[in-house]
Amino acid sequence: MKAHILATTAAAALLAACSTTPGGEMDPLADADVENTVTIPEGTGYFAADSTLPFLAPDFTKISEDDYIPAFEQGMAIQKAEVEAIKANPEAPTFENTIVALEKSGRMLGRVARVFFNLTGTNTTPGLDAINKEISPKLTAHGDSIRLDPVLFARVKAVYDSRASMTMTPEDATLLENTYEGMVQAGALLTDEQREQVKSINSQLSTLTTEFGQLARNAMSEQPVIFDSRDQLAGLSDADIRSAADFATELGHEGKYAIALQNTTQQPLIPAMDNREARQKLFEASYHRADGTTDIDTRLLIARIAELRAEKAELFGKPDWASYTMWDRMAEKPETALAFMEQMVPALAATQRREAAMLNEAIAADGGDYEVKPWDWYRYANRIKAEQYDLDEDAVMEYFVLDRVLEDGVFFMAEKLYGLTFERRTDIPVYHPDVWVYTVFDRDGSELGLFYFDPFQRPSKRGGAWMSNFVDQSYLWDTKPVIYNVLNIPKAPEGEPQLVSFDWVNTTFHEFGHALHGFFADQRYESLSGTATARDFVEYPSQVHEMWMTWPEVLQNYAFHYETGEPIPTEMVEKIQAASKFNQGYDFGEVVEAALLDMKWAALSKEEAAALDTPEKVSAFERQSLEELGLEIDLVPPRYRSTYFNHIFSSPEGYSAGYYSYLWTQMLDHDSRNWFRENGGLSIEAGQHYRDTVLSRGGTQDYFEMYQTFAGRKPDVRYMLEALGLIAGDETGEGTASDGKLPETAVE
């Protein structure tokens, strides 16, 4: 994933991050038996109070692993008492004494959770992993005890039922609706027996998904691919080979070479490797991760997760997990997301076959007596790209030095578009020496927040790239955002320049788009602030910001050759842009396949999932699901196979039935790029309009309304398919489902 937003268990999020409704019975308030006074315990230890550092940033010099379990336990106890006090309030339920009081609860729990789950993702240890296994089910049970409390829900429902007579701001109304509908979605209207079943399922899912995430990470970080000789790595740069040798020595394989796996199925070093057997070895090690080929096998684990999810959906009267979990999405229904994706398949399948034929011709011309396989695809695709567009990927990389990419590229874009400025800081403690910290200043010179940048790959970090907050913006608490971006760029050997691939440059702009969404938050309530939006909307603002990496004014400010200092040639940029439409059969296809595979898992009934009771049946289900897509899956495997699909299996919900979001938001992204080009491009005026209508709105508004306020019309998938080269440009805007026009169900 480009971006994974780490969802922690801050108190308000336990309650307000859910929404839609069945109907119900009972009046628990009439029979409530609670104390009239409740004593709120006081916390002890580091997390008992806000940090004294600027912006309330965590002070990592004062935190040890021994702090977490006590802090979690105290945080849960304090929030539980705060909830009991809400229930015991003798006054009639009101928005302030019930809804806002819930929003305020659990501050200590939020502080420890944000720091802890940052570390388990970015710099974990065996000790932290053990704590995670112990605490995750407890946190789930704690959240359920609040969301499924009948007396608490009766107070929430009383406020909700009287909303028509109340005077509220739009943000107040959204908070009320989210709180009520979130509790309903959690099971507040179920019977007592059903609620107990939900609690049990949630506890099991918390344990199983935590285990999956750890196993998937171990299958990547603890099982590097070992090569015996330098000859096997022929084609790699001297720096890459030295890094492989150093890594092997570090692992105890003196004289050999080790390559660490990255999180996606394809591996970035494969195209450069001359030795076909070595390419195959590296690819297959990645492809067969956690599928029983080695001692790690997650197949029965994911079948059980799917079964429990389907069982939970059934309790709510839903046919499958997708129908249950998509209640708060922009698309709302599985049918909408599927219709959106499936109408792309014919053009995509044709593109895959056409590109495969081109690659086979290139292989034959090279003297090869074989047909293209996944471990050959990028090698020959890059060669064709180089020949057709005279583009050398390694030569392109020489123009992108990491600190310039960030400070003279990303930050420069933010200055020109939004008026932001940045100041590097060395006085803020960090959780790893490789983390950089900056104060962010707004257009008027006021402090906007604090930004952490964690760029490098390491064994203690999970794969991918993501953004999250240590502190959320909130007027209720008068807090400004403290945000971090995490990447996994291979670190250059000591003394070598830190060059960055074109893809990682793109990811750096993308992740900072998420950060801007957080920095421009303008909300009273944390649970609606910044990136607290629908899963199929949150990737959109980040994707839009990718457009600026090759915008001439930005590119000319940061892309200089690391040795000569010469600016990147205009012809090279033109070639990069022209080449971006090439190889979409793979680049776009692997994402579509992963998204559709995700929906297949989410469409299983309880009985269907239970029938996957052997590892072999799980593999067969995955194979059949992919074959049904009609795409060239043996040539273009999904971006993630089920066995290491962290997005959908490493948390109780996560991106499950939601990986399509990257495609959905790509549609919004390309439609928005068209708006920027027509409305001033990289200008303060255009940036301010986008900030006012999208980036500052958080989760306070209907997403289609938000988008139409920004763009003045509904989104159109045509711009995305044209940008990818899957359909020809259509100046009239007319079309059919097969050439990229969205079905009506996908835009309502």
FENVENWO-V935589 format. One record per backbone hydrogen bond with DSSP energy under -0.5 kcal/mol. NH is the residue of the N-H (numbers start at 1). CO is the residue of the C=O. E is the energy in kcal/mol with one decimal. If there is no record, write none. Layout:
BEGIN
NH & CO & E
NH & CO & E
END
This chain:
BEGIN
4 & 2 & -0.5
4 & 465 & -1.6
6 & 4 & -0.6
6 & 467 & -0.8
7 & 5 & -0.5
8 & 6 & -0.8
11 & 106 & -0.9
14 & 10 & -1.4
14 & 11 & -0.7
15 & 11 & -0.7
15 & 12 & -1.2
16 & 12 & -3.4
17 & 13 & -1.1
30 & 27 & -1.3
31 & 27 & -0.6
31 & 28 & -0.8
32 & 28 & -0.5
32 & 29 & -0.8
40 & 38 & -0.6
41 & 39 & -0.7
48 & 45 & -1.6
49 & 46 & -0.9
53 & 57 & -0.5
56 & 53 & -2.1
57 & 54 & -1.8
60 & 58 & -1.0
62 & 59 & -1.9
63 & 60 & -0.8
67 & 64 & -1.8
68 & 65 & -1.0
69 & 65 & -0.5
70 & 66 & -0.6
71 & 67 & -2.0
72 & 68 & -3.1
73 & 69 & -2.6
74 & 70 & -2.8
75 & 71 & -2.8
76 & 72 & -2.5
77 & 73 & -2.1
78 & 74 & -2.9
79 & 75 & -2.3
80 & 76 & -2.5
81 & 77 & -2.1
82 & 78 & -2.4
83 & 79 & -2.4
84 & 80 & -2.2
85 & 81 & -2.2
86 & 82 & -1.6
87 & 83 & -2.3
88 & 84 & -2.1
89 & 85 & -0.7
89 & 86 & -0.8
98 & 94 & -1.2
99 & 94 & -0.8
100 & 95 & -2.7
101 & 96 & -0.9
102 & 98 & -2.0
103 & 99 & -2.0
104 & 100 & -2.0
105 & 101 & -0.9
105 & 102 & -0.8
110 & 106 & -2.2
111 & 107 & -2.1
112 & 108 & -2.1
113 & 109 & -2.3
114 & 110 & -2.2
115 & 111 & -1.5
116 & 112 & -2.8
117 & 113 & -2.6
118 & 114 & -1.0
119 & 115 & -2.1
120 & 116 & -2.3
121 & 117 & -0.8
121 & 118 & -0.5
122 & 118 & -2.2
123 & 119 & -2.6
124 & 460 & -2.5
129 & 125 & -2.6
130 & 126 & -2.1
131 & 127 & -2.1
132 & 128 & -2.6
133 & 129 & -2.2
134 & 130 & -1.9
135 & 131 & -3.3
136 & 132 & -2.3
137 & 133 & -0.6
138 & 134 & -0.6
139 & 135 & -2.6
140 & 136 & -2.2
141 & 137 & -2.4
142 & 138 & -2.4
143 & 139 & -2.7
144 & 140 & -2.5
145 & 141 & -2.2
146 & 142 & -1.1
146 & 143 & -0.6
147 & 143 & -2.8
148 & 144 & -2.5
149 & 146 & -1.4
150 & 148 & -0.6
153 & 149 & -2.6
154 & 150 & -1.9
155 & 151 & -1.6
156 & 152 & -2.3
157 & 153 & -3.3
158 & 154 & -2.1
159 & 155 & -1.9
160 & 156 & -2.6
161 & 157 & -3.0
162 & 158 & -0.9
162 & 159 & -0.6
163 & 160 & -1.5
165 & 162 & -1.4
166 & 163 & -1.5
168 & 166 & -0.7
173 & 169 & -2.5
174 & 170 & -2.0
175 & 171 & -2.4
176 & 172 & -2.5
177 & 173 & -2.4
178 & 174 & -3.0
179 & 175 & -2.5
180 & 176 & -2.5
181 & 177 & -2.9
182 & 18 & -0.8
182 & 178 & -2.2
183 & 179 & -1.7
184 & 180 & -2.1
185 & 181 & -2.7
186 & 182 & -1.6
187 & 183 & -1.0
187 & 184 & -0.8
188 & 183 & -2.6
190 & 187 & -1.8
195 & 191 & -2.7
196 & 192 & -1.9
197 & 193 & -1.8
198 & 194 & -2.4
199 & 195 & -2.4
200 & 196 & -2.1
201 & 197 & -2.6
202 & 198 & -3.0
203 & 199 & -2.2
204 & 200 & -2.2
205 & 201 & -2.9
206 & 202 & -2.4
207 & 203 & -1.9
208 & 204 & -2.8
209 & 205 & -2.8
210 & 206 & -1.6
211 & 207 & -2.1
212 & 208 & -2.5
213 & 209 & -2.5
214 & 210 & -2.0
215 & 211 & -2.6
216 & 212 & -3.2
217 & 213 & -2.0
218 & 214 & -2.5
219 & 215 & -2.7
220 & 216 & -0.9
220 & 217 & -0.6
221 & 217 & -3.6
222 & 218 & -2.3
225 & 259 & -2.6
226 & 224 & -0.5
227 & 257 & -3.4
232 & 229 & -0.7
233 & 230 & -1.5
234 & 231 & -1.7
236 & 233 & -2.2
241 & 237 & -2.3
242 & 238 & -2.6
243 & 239 & -2.3
244 & 240 & -2.1
245 & 241 & -2.4
246 & 242 & -2.9
247 & 243 & -2.4
248 & 244 & -2.2
249 & 245 & -2.3
250 & 246 & -2.3
251 & 247 & -1.5
252 & 249 & -1.4
253 & 248 & -3.3
256 & 253 & -2.2
257 & 227 & -2.5
258 & 244 & -2.1
259 & 225 & -2.2
261 & 220 & -0.9
265 & 639 & -2.5
270 & 267 & -1.4
272 & 269 & -0.8
273 & 269 & -0.6
273 & 270 & -1.6
274 & 234 & -3.1
275 & 234 & -0.5
276 & 274 & -0.6
279 & 275 & -2.2
280 & 276 & -2.6
281 & 277 & -2.4
282 & 278 & -2.3
283 & 279 & -2.6
284 & 280 & -3.0
285 & 281 & -1.8
286 & 282 & -1.5
287 & 283 & -3.2
288 & 284 & -2.4
289 & 286 & -1.5
291 & 288 & -1.7
292 & 296 & -1.8
293 & 288 & -0.6
294 & 296 & -0.5
297 & 295 & -0.5
298 & 290 & -2.7
302 & 298 & -2.3
303 & 299 & -1.8
304 & 300 & -2.0
305 & 301 & -2.2
306 & 302 & -2.5
307 & 303 & -2.2
308 & 304 & -2.6
309 & 305 & -2.3
310 & 306 & -2.3
311 & 307 & -2.4
312 & 308 & -2.4
313 & 309 & -2.5
314 & 310 & -2.1
315 & 311 & -1.5
316 & 312 & -1.0
316 & 313 & -0.8
317 & 314 & -1.7
318 & 313 & -2.5
321 & 602 & -0.6
321 & 604 & -0.5
322 & 602 & -2.2
324 & 320 & -1.5
325 & 321 & -3.1
326 & 322 & -1.7
327 & 324 & -0.8
328 & 325 & -0.6
329 & 326 & -1.6
333 & 331 & -2.0
336 & 333 & -0.6
337 & 333 & -1.6
338 & 334 & -2.9
339 & 335 & -2.5
340 & 336 & -2.0
341 & 337 & -2.0
342 & 338 & -3.4
343 & 339 & -1.4
344 & 341 & -1.9
345 & 341 & -0.6
345 & 342 & -0.9
346 & 342 & -0.5
348 & 344 & -2.1
349 & 345 & -3.4
350 & 346 & -2.1
351 & 347 & -1.8
352 & 348 & -2.4
353 & 349 & -2.2
354 & 350 & -2.4
355 & 351 & -2.7
356 & 352 & -2.4
357 & 353 & -2.0
358 & 354 & -1.7
359 & 355 & -2.2
360 & 356 & -2.4
361 & 357 & -1.9
362 & 358 & -1.9
363 & 359 & -2.4
364 & 360 & -2.4
365 & 361 & -2.4
366 & 362 & -1.2
367 & 364 & -1.8
368 & 363 & -2.8
374 & 634 & -0.5
376 & 373 & -2.0
377 & 373 & -1.7
378 & 374 & -0.6
380 & 376 & -2.2
381 & 377 & -2.7
382 & 378 & -2.7
383 & 379 & -1.4
384 & 380 & -2.7
385 & 381 & -2.7
386 & 382 & -2.5
387 & 383 & -2.5
388 & 384 & -3.5
389 & 385 & -2.7
390 & 386 & -1.1
392 & 390 & -0.5
393 & 391 & -0.6
396 & 392 & -2.3
397 & 393 & -2.1
398 & 394 & -1.0
399 & 396 & -1.9
400 & 397 & -1.9
401 & 399 & -0.6
402 & 498 & -2.7
404 & 401 & -0.6
405 & 401 & -2.6
406 & 402 & -2.3
407 & 403 & -2.8
408 & 404 & -1.7
409 & 404 & -1.0
410 & 405 & -2.6
411 & 406 & -2.9
413 & 409 & -2.5
414 & 410 & -2.1
415 & 411 & -1.9
416 & 412 & -2.5
417 & 413 & -2.5
418 & 414 & -1.9
419 & 415 & -1.6
420 & 414 & -1.6
421 & 441 & -1.8
423 & 439 & -2.0
425 & 437 & -2.7
429 & 427 & -0.6
435 & 432 & -2.1
436 & 453 & -2.7
437 & 425 & -0.6
438 & 451 & -2.7
439 & 423 & -2.5
440 & 449 & -2.7
441 & 421 & -3.0
442 & 446 & -3.4
445 & 442 & -2.1
448 & 440 & -3.4
449 & 440 & -1.4
450 & 481 & -2.0
451 & 438 & -3.2
452 & 483 & -2.8
453 & 436 & -3.0
454 & 485 & -2.6
455 & 434 & -0.5
455 & 453 & -0.6
457 & 489 & -2.3
461 & 458 & -1.9
462 & 121 & -2.5
465 & 1 & -0.8
466 & 486 & -1.9
468 & 484 & -1.9
470 & 482 & -3.1
471 & 482 & -1.5
474 & 479 & -1.9
475 & 523 & -1.7
476 & 524 & -1.9
478 & 474 & -0.7
479 & 474 & -2.4
481 & 448 & -0.6
482 & 471 & -2.2
483 & 450 & -2.8
484 & 468 & -2.9
485 & 452 & -2.5
486 & 466 & -3.2
487 & 454 & -2.8
489 & 455 & -2.8
496 & 493 & -2.5
499 & 497 & -1.6
500 & 397 & -0.6
500 & 400 & -2.3
505 & 501 & -2.1
506 & 502 & -2.2
507 & 503 & -2.3
508 & 504 & -2.1
509 & 505 & -2.0
510 & 506 & -2.3
511 & 507 & -3.1
512 & 508 & -1.7
513 & 509 & -1.4
513 & 510 & -0.6
514 & 510 & -1.4
515 & 511 & -1.9
516 & 512 & -2.6
517 & 513 & -1.8
518 & 514 & -1.6
519 & 515 & -3.1
520 & 516 & -2.5
521 & 518 & -1.1
522 & 696 & -0.7
528 & 525 & -1.6
529 & 526 & -1.8
532 & 529 & -1.6
533 & 531 & -2.6
537 & 534 & -2.0
538 & 534 & -2.1
539 & 535 & -0.5
540 & 537 & -1.4
541 & 537 & -0.6
542 & 538 & -0.5
543 & 539 & -2.2
544 & 540 & -2.1
545 & 541 & -1.0
546 & 543 & -1.5
547 & 544 & -1.6
548 & 545 & -0.8
549 & 546 & -1.4
550 & 547 & -0.7
551 & 548 & -0.7
554 & 551 & -1.0
555 & 551 & -2.9
556 & 552 & -2.5
557 & 554 & -1.7
558 & 554 & -0.7
558 & 555 & -1.1
559 & 555 & -2.4
560 & 399 & -0.6
560 & 558 & -1.2
561 & 566 & -3.1
562 & 398 & -2.3
565 & 561 & -1.9
568 & 559 & -2.5
573 & 569 & -1.7
574 & 570 & -2.4
575 & 571 & -2.1
576 & 572 & -2.4
577 & 573 & -2.4
578 & 574 & -2.4
579 & 575 & -3.0
580 & 576 & -1.0
581 & 578 & -1.1
582 & 579 & -1.7
584 & 581 & -0.7
586 & 583 & -0.9
587 & 583 & -2.6
588 & 584 & -1.4
589 & 584 & -1.3
590 & 586 & -2.9
591 & 587 & -0.6
592 & 588 & -2.3
593 & 589 & -2.7
594 & 590 & -1.7
595 & 591 & -2.5
596 & 592 & -2.6
597 & 593 & -2.5
598 & 594 & -2.4
599 & 595 & -1.8
600 & 596 & -1.7
601 & 597 & -2.0
602 & 598 & -2.1
603 & 599 & -0.9
603 & 600 & -0.6
604 & 601 & -1.1
609 & 605 & -2.4
610 & 606 & -2.3
611 & 607 & -1.5
612 & 609 & -1.4
613 & 611 & -1.9
618 & 614 & -1.7
619 & 615 & -2.2
620 & 616 & -2.3
621 & 617 & -2.4
622 & 618 & -2.3
623 & 619 & -2.4
624 & 620 & -2.8
625 & 621 & -2.7
626 & 622 & -2.2
627 & 623 & -2.5
628 & 624 & -2.0
629 & 626 & -1.3
630 & 627 & -1.3
631 & 626 & -0.5
633 & 631 & -2.0
635 & 632 & -0.9
636 & 632 & -2.8
639 & 590 & -2.3
644 & 641 & -1.6
645 & 642 & -1.4
646 & 644 & -1.8
648 & 645 & -1.1
649 & 645 & -1.5
650 & 646 & -1.9
655 & 647 & -2.9
656 & 653 & -2.4
658 & 655 & -2.4
659 & 655 & -0.6
661 & 658 & -2.1
662 & 659 & -1.5
663 & 660 & -1.1
664 & 660 & -2.7
665 & 661 & -3.1
666 & 662 & -0.8
667 & 663 & -1.7
668 & 664 & -1.6
669 & 665 & -2.7
670 & 666 & -2.6
671 & 667 & -2.0
672 & 668 & -2.2
673 & 669 & -2.4
674 & 670 & -1.6
675 & 671 & -1.3
676 & 672 & -2.6
677 & 673 & -2.5
678 & 674 & -1.6
679 & 675 & -0.8
679 & 676 & -1.0
681 & 676 & -2.9
683 & 681 & -1.8
687 & 683 & -2.7
688 & 684 & -2.8
689 & 685 & -1.9
690 & 686 & -2.1
691 & 687 & -2.8
692 & 688 & -2.9
693 & 689 & -2.3
694 & 690 & -2.3
695 & 690 & -1.8
696 & 691 & -2.1
697 & 694 & -1.5
698 & 694 & -0.5
699 & 528 & -2.3
700 & 697 & -1.8
706 & 702 & -2.6
707 & 703 & -2.6
708 & 704 & -2.5
709 & 705 & -2.2
710 & 706 & -1.8
711 & 707 & -3.2
712 & 708 & -2.1
719 & 716 & -0.8
720 & 717 & -0.7
721 & 717 & -1.9
722 & 718 & -2.4
723 & 719 & -2.0
724 & 720 & -1.9
725 & 721 & -0.5
725 & 722 & -1.0
726 & 721 & -2.0
727 & 721 & -1.2
733 & 730 & -1.1
739 & 736 & -1.1
740 & 737 & -1.0
741 & 736 & -2.1
746 & 743 & -1.9
747 & 744 & -1.7
END
